[in-house]
Amino acid sequence: MFNEATMVQEVTKKQLQGIKFLVAGGDYGQMNATTFEVFGIDFVDKCLRGFDEYYYSGRDEGKQKSPSEYAQEFKKLKDRVEKETGKKLLVLFLDPSAKGLAEEIKQVCPDVNIPNAENDVALGISRVQKLMSYMRHYLSPKQKHLISERYQYEYDKDKLDKGIEEPIKLNDHCSDAERYLVMGVWKYIRQLLPHLIGEKD
């Protein structure tokens, strides 16, 4: 379903005009990767556009970061994308298990709302797939780890043979962050896509 040639795009100045504000999704790990993915809802072209990402794996780097350090990294990302785009990053849909990180981010970014993220994996995946199938979901070239996961994220083949769709919990940290975000903004995205009205989630 993923076609890098058509689904990875830099946001143009004209497209940026259709975006009112930015949102982020975040997945937290101690030794596993912590990542933040930044997107904007394009209300003119009626799609979700990727802007940037932060990614750090304590396991790969051999050094773990604390929640307060990750909060500072989020602030740097926020400040950078706001400066580059002129748009405010207003909401972070964060890994529901990362309560400590959420509190740290609230301290350094009090203007960012951090609602409870929905963690329905199957529904979240189906919504991301639906956006992709309608060509309403674009990634930025800066989202290198999320792009890489597009080629690695897969269902357990043994369970698929039994009719069970369950993703393998590997190479999924950026995808989880993206899924939290899509779940969080879904009510807005549905309003932009008339062909989804009346369809079941």
C-alpha positions as protocol buffer text, in pm:
chain_id: "A"
residue {
  index: 1
  type: MET
  ca { x: 0 y: 0 z: 0 }
}
residue {
  index: 2
  type: PHE
  ca { x: 290 y: 239 z: 71 }
}
residue {
  index: 3
  type: ASN
  ca { x: 443 y: 412 z: -232 }
}
residue {
  index: 4
  type: GLU
  ca { x: 735 y: 631 z: -131 }
}
residue {
  index: 5
  type: ALA
  ca { x: 739 y: 811 z: -466 }
}
residue {
  index: 6
  type: THR
  ca { x: 389 y: 951 z: -416 }
}
residue {
  index: 7
  type: MET
  ca { x: 341 y: 942 z: -38 }
}
residue {
  index: 8
  type: VAL
  ca { x: 659 y: 1121 z: 73 }
}
residue {
  index: 9
  type: GLN
  ca { x: 647 y: 1494 z: -3 }
}
residue {
  index: 10
  type: GLU
  ca { x: 792 y: 1820 z: 123 }
}
residue {
  index: 11
  type: VAL
  ca { x: 511 y: 2055 z: 223 }
}
residue {
  index: 12
  type: THR
  ca { x: 502 y: 2351 z: -16 }
}
residue {
  index: 13
  type: LYS
  ca { x: 433 y: 2710 z: 88 }
}
residue {
  index: 14
  type: LYS
  ca { x: 95 y: 2689 z: -84 }
}
residue {
  index: 15
  type: GLN
  ca { x: 3 y: 2367 z: 100 }
}
residue {
  index: 16
  type: LEU
  ca { x: 118 y: 2520 z: 429 }
}
residue {
  index: 17
  type: GLN
  ca { x: -153 y: 2784 z: 392 }
}
residue {
  index: 18
  type: GLY
  ca { x: -419 y: 2513 z: 433 }
}
residue {
  index: 19
  type: ILE
  ca { x: -278 y: 2402 z: 770 }
}
residue {
  index: 20
  type: LYS
  ca { x: -402 y: 2589 z: 1078 }
}
residue {
  index: 21
  type: PHE
  ca { x: -183 y: 2424 z: 1340 }
}
residue {
  index: 22
  type: LEU
  ca { x: 46 y: 2125 z: 1400 }
}
residue {
  index: 23
  type: VAL
  ca { x: -7 y: 1812 z: 1609 }
}
residue {
  index: 24
  type: ALA
  ca { x: 233 y: 1542 z: 1723 }
}
residue {
  index: 25
  type: GLY
  ca { x: 222 y: 1177 z: 1819 }
}
residue {
  index: 26
  type: GLY
  ca { x: 474 y: 1027 z: 2059 }
}
residue {
  index: 27
  type: ASP
  ca { x: 589 y: 681 z: 2163 }
}
residue {
  index: 28
  type: TYR
  ca { x: 806 y: 635 z: 2471 }
}
residue {
  index: 29
  type: GLY
  ca { x: 1062 y: 369 z: 2553 }
}
residue {
  index: 30
  type: GLN
  ca { x: 1335 y: 341 z: 2811 }
}
residue {
  index: 31
  type: MET
  ca { x: 1580 y: 126 z: 2616 }
}
residue {
  index: 32
  type: ASN
  ca { x: 1343 y: 103 z: 2320 }
}
residue {
  index: 33
  type: ALA
  ca { x: 1311 y: 405 z: 2096 }
}
residue {
  index: 34
  type: THR
  ca { x: 1135 y: 725 z: 2195 }
}
residue {
  index: 35
  type: THR
  ca { x: 994 y: 916 z: 1901 }
}
residue {
  index: 36
  type: PHE
  ca { x: 780 y: 1217 z: 1820 }
}
residue {
  index: 37
  type: GLU
  ca { x: 612 y: 1256 z: 1479 }
}
residue {
  index: 38
  type: VAL
  ca { x: 478 y: 1597 z: 1372 }
}
residue {
  index: 39
  type: PHE
  ca { x: 188 y: 1638 z: 1128 }
}
residue {
  index: 40
  type: GLY
  ca { x: -60 y: 1902 z: 1019 }
}
residue {
  index: 41
  type: ILE
  ca { x: -418 y: 1868 z: 897 }
}
residue {
  index: 42
  type: ASP
  ca { x: -447 y: 2031 z: 555 }
}
residue {
  index: 43
  type: PHE
  ca { x: -802 y: 2169 z: 548 }
}
residue {
  index: 44
  type: VAL
  ca { x: -772 y: 2276 z: 181 }
}
residue {
  index: 45
  type: ASP
  ca { x: -639 y: 1958 z: 20 }
}
residue {
  index: 46
  type: LYS
  ca { x: -814 y: 1752 z: 290 }
}
residue {
  index: 47
  type: CYS
  ca { x: -528 y: 1534 z: 406 }
}
residue {
  index: 48
  type: LEU
  ca { x: -273 y: 1475 z: 681 }
}
residue {
  index: 49
  type: ARG
  ca { x: 77 y: 1606 z: 603 }
}
residue {
  index: 50
  type: GLY
  ca { x: 397 y: 1504 z: 782 }
}
residue {
  index: 51
  type: PHE
  ca { x: 656 y: 1764 z: 882 }
}
residue {
  index: 52
  type: ASP
  ca { x: 931 y: 1628 z: 1103 }
}
residue {
  index: 53
  type: GLU
  ca { x: 1032 y: 1368 z: 1360 }
}
residue {
  index: 54
  type: TYR
  ca { x: 1252 y: 1307 z: 1661 }
}
residue {
  index: 55
  type: TYR
  ca { x: 1392 y: 957 z: 1718 }
}
residue {
  index: 56
  type: TYR
  ca { x: 1630 y: 818 z: 1978 }
}
residue {
  index: 57
  type: SER
  ca { x: 1695 y: 457 z: 2076 }
}
residue {
  index: 58
  type: GLY
  ca { x: 1873 y: 400 z: 2403 }
}
residue {
  index: 59
  type: ARG
  ca { x: 1949 y: 44 z: 2296 }
}
residue {
  index: 60
  type: ASP
  ca { x: 2106 y: 149 z: 1967 }
}
residue {
  index: 61
  type: GLU
  ca { x: 2297 y: 443 z: 2115 }
}
residue {
  index: 62
  type: GLY
  ca { x: 2409 y: 258 z: 2429 }
}
residue {
  index: 63
  type: LYS
  ca { x: 2286 y: 538 z: 2655 }
}
residue {
  index: 64
  type: GLN
  ca { x: 1943 y: 585 z: 2805 }
}
residue {
  index: 65
  type: LYS
  ca { x: 1781 y: 929 z: 2833 }
}
residue {
  index: 66
  type: SER
  ca { x: 1558 y: 1042 z: 3118 }
}
residue {
  index: 67
  type: PRO
  ca { x: 1200 y: 1169 z: 3075 }
}
residue {
  index: 68
  type: SER
  ca { x: 1322 y: 1523 z: 3148 }
}
residue {
  index: 69
  type: GLU
  ca { x: 1579 y: 1492 z: 2868 }
}
residue {
  index: 70
  type: TYR
  ca { x: 1312 y: 1367 z: 2628 }
}
residue {
  index: 71
  type: ALA
  ca { x: 1091 y: 1658 z: 2729 }
}
residue {
  index: 72
  type: GLN
  ca { x: 1371 y: 1896 z: 2631 }
}
residue {
  index: 73
  type: GLU
  ca { x: 1410 y: 1712 z: 2300 }
}
residue {
  index: 74
  type: PHE
  ca { x: 1038 y: 1755 z: 2235 }
}
residue {
  index: 75
  type: LYS
  ca { x: 1067 y: 2126 z: 2309 }
}
residue {
  index: 76
  type: LYS
  ca { x: 1356 y: 2157 z: 2060 }
}
residue {
  index: 77
  type: LEU
  ca { x: 1149 y: 1979 z: 1795 }
}
residue {
  index: 78
  type: LYS
  ca { x: 848 y: 2199 z: 1871 }
}
residue {
  index: 79
  type: ASP
  ca { x: 1052 y: 2519 z: 1853 }
}
residue {
  index: 80
  type: ARG
  ca { x: 1214 y: 2410 z: 1525 }
}
residue {
  index: 81
  type: VAL
  ca { x: 895 y: 2320 z: 1339 }
}
residue {
  index: 82
  type: GLU
  ca { x: 716 y: 2630 z: 1467 }
}
residue {
  index: 83
  type: LYS
  ca { x: 1000 y: 2850 z: 1343 }
}
residue {
  index: 84
  type: GLU
  ca { x: 1015 y: 2673 z: 1006 }
}
residue {
  index: 85
  type: THR
  ca { x: 639 y: 2672 z: 943 }
}
residue {
  index: 86
  type: GLY
  ca { x: 501 y: 2970 z: 1134 }
}
residue {
  index: 87
  type: LYS
  ca { x: 239 y: 2731 z: 1279 }
}
residue {
  index: 88
  type: LYS
  ca { x: 188 y: 2641 z: 1645 }
}
residue {
  index: 89
  type: LEU
  ca { x: 228 y: 2282 z: 1764 }
}
residue {
  index: 90
  type: LEU
  ca { x: -73 y: 2264 z: 1994 }
}
residue {
  index: 91
  type: VAL
  ca { x: -140 y: 1897 z: 2075 }
}
residue {
  index: 92
  type: LEU
  ca { x: 67 y: 1587 z: 2155 }
}
residue {
  index: 93
  type: PHE
  ca { x: -100 y: 1245 z: 2148 }
}
residue {
  index: 94
  type: LEU
  ca { x: 145 y: 1053 z: 2366 }
}
residue {
  index: 95
  type: ASP
  ca { x: 191 y: 685 z: 2450 }
}
residue {
  index: 96
  type: PRO
  ca { x: -69 y: 627 z: 2727 }
}
residue {
  index: 97
  type: SER
  ca { x: 191 y: 453 z: 2945 }
}
residue {
  index: 98
  type: ALA
  ca { x: 423 y: 757 z: 2944 }
}
residue {
  index: 99
  type: LYS
  ca { x: 260 y: 953 z: 3227 }
}
residue {
  index: 100
  type: GLY
  ca { x: 594 y: 1069 z: 3368 }
}
residue {
  index: 101
  type: LEU
  ca { x: 710 y: 1199 z: 3031 }
}
residue {
  index: 102
  type: ALA
  ca { x: 378 y: 1377 z: 2983 }
}
residue {
  index: 103
  type: GLU
  ca { x: 428 y: 1563 z: 3312 }
}
residue {
  index: 104
  type: GLU
  ca { x: 782 y: 1662 z: 3214 }
}
residue {
  index: 105
  type: ILE
  ca { x: 664 y: 1795 z: 2877 }
}
residue {
  index: 106
  type: LYS
  ca { x: 387 y: 1995 z: 3046 }
}
residue {
  index: 107
  type: GLN
  ca { x: 655 y: 2165 z: 3254 }
}
residue {
  index: 108
  type: VAL
  ca { x: 862 y: 2283 z: 2956 }
}
residue {
  index: 109
  type: CYS
  ca { x: 577 y: 2322 z: 2703 }
}
residue {
  index: 110
  type: PRO
  ca { x: 276 y: 2441 z: 2906 }
}
residue {
  index: 111
  type: ASP
  ca { x: 100 y: 2554 z: 2588 }
}
residue {
  index: 112
  type: VAL
  ca { x: 84 y: 2197 z: 2450 }
}
residue {
  index: 113
  type: ASN
  ca { x: -229 y: 1996 z: 2527 }
}
residue {
  index: 114
  type: ILE
  ca { x: -161 y: 1627 z: 2602 }
}
residue {
  index: 115
  type: PRO
  ca { x: -495 y: 1440 z: 2596 }
}
residue {
  index: 116
  type: ASN
  ca { x: -529 y: 1071 z: 2673 }
}
residue {
  index: 117
  type: ALA
  ca { x: -423 y: 884 z: 2359 }
}
residue {
  index: 118
  type: GLU
  ca { x: -640 y: 597 z: 2234 }
}
residue {
  index: 119
  type: ASN
  ca { x: -450 y: 269 z: 2209 }
}
residue {
  index: 120
  type: ASP
  ca { x: -683 y: 50 z: 2004 }
}
residue {
  index: 121
  type: VAL
  ca { x: -415 y: -106 z: 1783 }
}
residue {
  index: 122
  type: ALA
  ca { x: -637 y: -275 z: 1524 }
}
residue {
  index: 123
  type: LEU
  ca { x: -862 y: 28 z: 1479 }
}
residue {
  index: 124
  type: GLY
  ca { x: -566 y: 265 z: 1465 }
}
residue {
  index: 125
  type: ILE
  ca { x: -393 y: 60 z: 1197 }
}
residue {
  index: 126
  type: SER
  ca { x: -712 y: 39 z: 992 }
}
residue {
  index: 127
  type: ARG
  ca { x: -754 y: 417 z: 1005 }
}
residue {
  index: 128
  type: VAL
  ca { x: -396 y: 481 z: 894 }
}
residue {
  index: 129
  type: GLN
  ca { x: -446 y: 231 z: 611 }
}
residue {
  index: 130
  type: LYS
  ca { x: -773 y: 399 z: 511 }
}
residue {
  index: 131
  type: LEU
  ca { x: -605 y: 739 z: 487 }
}
residue {
  index: 132
  type: MET
  ca { x: -326 y: 589 z: 279 }
}
residue {
  index: 133
  type: SER
  ca { x: -566 y: 406 z: 48 }
}
residue {
  index: 134
  type: TYR
  ca { x: -747 y: 734 z: -26 }
}
residue {
  index: 135
  type: MET
  ca { x: -413 y: 918 z: -73 }
}
residue {
  index: 136
  type: ARG
  ca { x: -492 y: 1145 z: 220 }
}
residue {
  index: 137
  type: HIS
  ca { x: -178 y: 1078 z: 423 }
}
residue {
  index: 138
  type: TYR
  ca { x: 168 y: 1208 z: 335 }
}
residue {
  index: 139
  type: LEU
  ca { x: 503 y: 1180 z: 510 }
}
residue {
  index: 140
  type: SER
  ca { x: 791 y: 1426 z: 506 }
}
residue {
  index: 141
  type: PRO
  ca { x: 1138 y: 1322 z: 384 }
}
residue {
  index: 142
  type: LYS
  ca { x: 1250 y: 1427 z: 735 }
}
residue {
  index: 143
  type: GLN
  ca { x: 1047 y: 1140 z: 885 }
}
residue {
  index: 144
  type: LYS
  ca { x: 1319 y: 891 z: 792 }
}
residue {
  index: 145
  type: HIS
  ca { x: 1252 y: 639 z: 1067 }
}
residue {
  index: 146
  type: LEU
  ca { x: 877 y: 638 z: 1003 }
}
residue {
  index: 147
  type: ILE
  ca { x: 942 y: 585 z: 631 }
}
residue {
  index: 148
  type: SER
  ca { x: 1179 y: 299 z: 716 }
}
residue {
  index: 149
  type: GLU
  ca { x: 914 y: 136 z: 935 }
}
residue {
  index: 150
  type: ARG
  ca { x: 670 y: 140 z: 642 }
}
residue {
  index: 151
  type: TYR
  ca { x: 885 y: -132 z: 486 }
}
residue {
  index: 152
  type: GLN
  ca { x: 931 y: -333 z: 808 }
}
residue {
  index: 153
  type: TYR
  ca { x: 597 y: -308 z: 990 }
}
residue {
  index: 154
  type: GLU
  ca { x: 406 y: -628 z: 927 }
}
residue {
  index: 155
  type: TYR
  ca { x: 150 y: -871 z: 1060 }
}
residue {
  index: 156
  type: ASP
  ca { x: 244 y: -1203 z: 1222 }
}
residue {
  index: 157
  type: LYS
  ca { x: 226 y: -1442 z: 924 }
}
residue {
  index: 158
  type: ASP
  ca { x: 143 y: -1747 z: 1138 }
}
residue {
  index: 159
  type: LYS
  ca { x: -154 y: -1568 z: 1294 }
}
residue {
  index: 160
  type: LEU
  ca { x: -264 y: -1430 z: 958 }
}
residue {
  index: 161
  type: ASP
  ca { x: -296 y: -1789 z: 836 }
}
residue {
  index: 162
  type: LYS
  ca { x: -545 y: -1838 z: 1121 }
}
residue {
  index: 163
  type: GLY
  ca { x: -739 y: -1524 z: 1027 }
}
residue {
  index: 164
  type: ILE
  ca { x: -592 y: -1310 z: 1306 }
}
residue {
  index: 165
  type: GLU
  ca { x: -447 y: -970 z: 1215 }
}
residue {
  index: 166
  type: GLU
  ca { x: -186 y: -894 z: 1481 }
}
residue {
  index: 167
  type: PRO
  ca { x: 122 y: -680 z: 1410 }
}
residue {
  index: 168
  type: ILE
  ca { x: 467 y: -798 z: 1513 }
}
residue {
  index: 169
  type: LYS
  ca { x: 590 y: -572 z: 1794 }
}
residue {
  index: 170
  type: LEU
  ca { x: 916 y: -483 z: 1622 }
}
residue {
  index: 171
  type: ASN
  ca { x: 1014 y: -173 z: 1423 }
}
residue {
  index: 172
  type: ASP
  ca { x: 692 y: -4 z: 1531 }
}
residue {
  index: 173
  type: HIS
  ca { x: 778 y: 292 z: 1753 }
}
residue {
  index: 174
  type: CYS
  ca { x: 726 y: 564 z: 1491 }
}
residue {
  index: 175
  type: SER
  ca { x: 421 y: 379 z: 1362 }
}
residue {
  index: 176
  type: ASP
  ca { x: 277 y: 371 z: 1715 }
}
residue {
  index: 177
  type: ALA
  ca { x: 332 y: 747 z: 1750 }
}
residue {
  index: 178
  type: GLU
  ca { x: 163 y: 801 z: 1414 }
}
residue {
  index: 179
  type: ARG
  ca { x: -126 y: 574 z: 1515 }
}
residue {
  index: 180
  type: TYR
  ca { x: -189 y: 766 z: 1840 }
}
residue {
  index: 181
  type: LEU
  ca { x: -201 y: 1087 z: 1636 }
}
residue {
  index: 182
  type: VAL
  ca { x: -437 y: 952 z: 1370 }
}
residue {
  index: 183
  type: MET
  ca { x: -671 y: 821 z: 1639 }
}
residue {
  index: 184
  type: GLY
  ca { x: -662 y: 1157 z: 1813 }
}
residue {
  index: 185
  type: VAL
  ca { x: -745 y: 1367 z: 1505 }
}
residue {
  index: 186
  type: TRP
  ca { x: -982 y: 1118 z: 1342 }
}
residue {
  index: 187
  type: LYS
  ca { x: -1299 y: 1314 z: 1424 }
}
residue {
  index: 188
  type: TYR
  ca { x: -1158 y: 1610 z: 1231 }
}
residue {
  index: 189
  type: ILE
  ca { x: -1027 y: 1403 z: 941 }
}
residue {
  index: 190
  type: ARG
  ca { x: -1365 y: 1234 z: 895 }
}
residue {
  index: 191
  type: GLN
  ca { x: -1526 y: 1574 z: 843 }
}
residue {
  index: 192
  type: LEU
  ca { x: -1281 y: 1647 z: 563 }
}
residue {
  index: 193
  type: LEU
  ca { x: -1348 y: 1322 z: 381 }
}
residue {
  index: 194
  type: PRO
  ca { x: -1710 y: 1303 z: 259 }
}
residue {
  index: 195
  type: HIS
  ca { x: -1657 y: 953 z: 123 }
}
residue {
  index: 196
  type: LEU
  ca { x: -1600 y: 833 z: 482 }
}
residue {
  index: 197
  type: ILE
  ca { x: -1929 y: 971 z: 612 }
}
residue {
  index: 198
  type: GLY
  ca { x: -2161 y: 682 z: 695 }
}
residue {
  index: 199
  type: GLU
  ca { x: -1880 y: 426 z: 679 }
}
residue {
  index: 200
  type: LYS
  ca { x: -1793 y: 222 z: 985 }
}
residue {
  index: 201
  type: ASP
  ca { x: -1453 y: 280 z: 1141 }
}
